[in-house]
Amino acid sequence: MKYDVALDGPSGSGKTSIGRAVAGELGLPFVDSGLLYRAVTALYVEAFPSDLVCDIARLVPLLEGGMQYDIVTGVVSYCGGEIRMGLHDPGVDRLVSPVSAVPEVRRTVNRELVRIAGAQDVVMAGRDIGTTVLPQAFLKVFITADPVVRAGRRVAQLAADGVGASIEDVLANIRLRDTIDSSRQDSPLRCTEEYLLVDNSVDGSRAVVDTILAEYRRRRSHAV
């Protein structure tokens, strides 16, 4: 029996930090699916830096080279070559949701995610992990948080990377991404009755981590 943990939720909800903490406690590798979508977007922005919208006709051929995610280093590569652009560059932020909504992109990323999870139990974070990538996950968790809180976290993250941004612009981008992610036809962001729903609006995620660990261990103690 596999014991994968699927963490889903919107941008800025804290999935990555929570996922890393849960994975560390359980001794499992952590996989951030968002890095793969950002890598595809960065590849596109590098190739077509003047595009302000995603041109699918230009995007799809970029996927033919294949993608590989190193579960140890977290590096995403294409045909053995690394992506030069920062994955949290504002240009990537602007296009990551429309790029991620392209069915060919989702199929490419999901194939790599399924390959990784097929080799070992994982803690995997994203927006459709429990519904599409790992539908049989041992534990599915949906992490949410207030949009204003999420925007504040994103501004702080950008500042740490030396990038200035107003909270108004970041909040508008987050709300746009929420709309795109939840309304796309292919694998939309959604919380079903199978999920453990947790709110991570309060700064500091230790209580959320403990809630997830407690539920995981409770289920393991009853697993056959």
N, C-alpha and C positions, 0 to 999 in steps of 0.2 A: 504493500500500500504506500502511496506517495503522500507526503505531508507538506505540500506547497501552501504558501500564504499569498493571497492576492490582495493587494492594496489599491483601491481605486479612489478617485476624487478629482476635483477641479484644480486648476493651476493655483499654486500658492497655499494649498491647504496643509502642507507640511508632510506630504507623503514620503519625500526622500529622507528627511531627517528621522522620521518615525520608522521608516522601513529599515534604515541602516541600524538603528538601535535595536529593533526587534530581531533582525538577522544576527546581530552580534550576540544577543542574549541566547539565541537558539543555536548558534554555531552553524548558520546556513549562509550561503552567498546571497548578496543583495543585487538585484537587477533593476535598474532604472530605465524603463522602456522609453521615457521621455528623451533620453540621450540619443536614442536611435532616430527618433523623429526630428530632433534638432540637428542631427548629423545630416540627414537627407536635406533639410532646409538649408543648412550651411553650404552643402555641396551646390545647391541651386543658386544661392546668393553669390557664391564665388564665381560660378559660371556666368551668371546674368545679373551683375551688380546694379544695373539701372532699372530693373523690373520692380515696380511697386506692387504688383499683383502677381499671383502664381499663374503662369502659362503652362497648362497641363501638357501641351504638345512639346514644350521644351523640357519639362520635368521628367516625363516617363522614360525617355532614352537614357537619362542619367542612372536609372536603376539597373540597367542591364549588366553592369560590372559586378554586381553582387555586393553583399554587406556582411561584415563579421564584427561581432562584439566580443571583446576580451573580458571575460567575467572577473579576472583577477585585477586588471589595470583599469577597466572601465573605458578603454579606448575603442572607438568605432572606426573601422577602416573600410575602404573600397578597393578591391583588387590589390590589397596590400599597401595602398597609399593612405596616409593619414590626412585628415581634413585640417586645413590651416586656420580657418576662421574660428574665433571663439564661439562656442555653442550658445552662449548667452549674450551675444552681440545684439544690439537693438534691431539690426536688420533681420536677424533670425527670429527675434521676438515677434516682429511684425507679420512674418509669413508662416510661422510654424503651425498655426491652427489650420489655415487653408491648405497648406501642403499635407498636413496629417489627415485631412478629410478626403484626400484622393484615394480611391479604392486600391489602385496599384501600389501606392506607398504603404498602405496598411497591410496588404498581402505580403509585401517584401519584408517589412518589419516583423510581422507576426510569424513568418516562417523562421526567422532567426530566433525569436523569443521561444517558440515551441522547441526548436533544436536545443537551446540552452537548458530549458526545463526538463527535456527528455533525458539529460545526462545525470541530473541530481535534483534533490529537493531544493527549492529556492524560495526566497521572499521577493516578490516582484511587484513593482509599483507602476501604475499607469492610469488609463481611463476606461479601458475595456478588458482588463486582465481577467477578472472573474466571470465576465459575460461571454467573452470571445476567445481569448488566448488560452486561459486555463479554466474552462467551465467546470471541471471536476476538482477544483482546488479544495484542499482540506479545510481551509478557513478563508472566507471572503470578508474584507473589511472596507467600508466606504467612509472616507475621511472628509469632513466638510469644515468650513470656517467662514466667518463673515467676510464678504468681499473687501471691505475697507481694511480689515486686519491683513488679509492676503496681500493687498496692494502695498501696505506699509512694509511687510516682509520683503517684497520684491524690490522696493526702493532701497532698503537697507542692503540687500544682496548686490544690487547694481553699484551702490556707493562703495562697497567693499572691493568691487572689481574696478573701481576708478571711473565708473560711468554715472553721470548725473542724470536724474529724471524726476519729473514732478509727480506727486502722488495722484494728481488729477488725470494725467496722461496714462499712468500705469493702471489706475482703476478703470478707466475707459477701455483699455486694452484687455484687461481681465474680464470685464463684462462681455466684451465682444467675443473673446475666446470661449467663455461659458456658453454663449448662444450658439456659436459654431459647433462646439464639441457635443452639446446636448441635442442639436437638431440635425446633425449630419445623418444621411441615410445608412451609411456603412458603420456599424458598431458604435452607436452613440454612447455618450456618457450617461449612465443611468444606475440608480440604486434599486435593486430588486429585494424581494423579501428574504433572499438567501444571505444578504449582507448583515454584518454587525455594523451598525451606524454609530459613528463617534464624531463629536464636535471638537475641533482643535482651535477654537477661536482664542482661547486664553493662552498668553505667551508661556512657553515652556510646555513640552509635550510628554513629560514623564508619566503623568496620569494616563494619557492615551496609550503610551507604550505598555504600562502595567495592565491596562484593561485588555489589550490585545493578547499579551502573554498569558494572562489568567484564563482567557477563553480558549486559547490554543492548548494550554496544559490540561484544562478541564476536558476538552475533546479527546486529547491523546490518552487520558486516563480511562476513557470509555471506548476507545477504538479497539476493534477486534483485529 
